[in-house]
Amino acid sequence: MTISNEQAETLIHLKKKIFQDDKVIDNLVIDQIFPLRLRYELVSNEDDDFSFLWEITQSSKSAFRISLHFQEDESKIGLFRVDYNSGHRNPEIATENLPEKFLPYVGKCFSNEESHVHYHVDGYKSLVWAIPIEDSEVSVKQIPNTDINDNFASAIQNFAQIINLETILTINPLLL
């Protein structure tokens, strides 16, 4: 299965809810623990042909290295991912179909301190293209080591908003 860039955008913008224990969840409480590793199945009442997977992963070596990943579940095609404080290298070659927003970042190497956002780009390996988080629609631009609780919770909430999650999330801070 392949999907176009436009189809990926459509799937991201479908309204979704978490599906857990054979039921749709309207409200969910997330307790921050270290390292946080969560997987949620998401469903949409707008298009039941698709189901989705949302993963929240925190590095066990660095509390500030966090990945928020969203994919179409059946095909395993990644649609959107935000990596905080993590390295990555974009492809060195752009095809004529590469969306314009990626052109300045052909071959870009993100350091381990550079947060960035990955997008589905048709014709390439899943989520291989990224742009700096500063140039994206993500509002939580960094998770500094000075206040991980509020920033981490805000990052999760912002990601949920971008993928159009309607399940209401309550995020309890990490107890120190």
ABEGO torsion letter per residue (X at the ends): XBBBAAAAAAAAABBBBBBBGGBBBABBBBBBBOBBBBBBBBBBAABAABBBBBBBBBBAABAABBBBBBBBAAAGBBABBBBBGBBBBBBABBBAABBAAAAAABGBBBBAABBBBBBBBBGBBBGABBBBAAABABABABBBAABAAAAAAAAAAAAAAAAGBABBBBBBBBBX
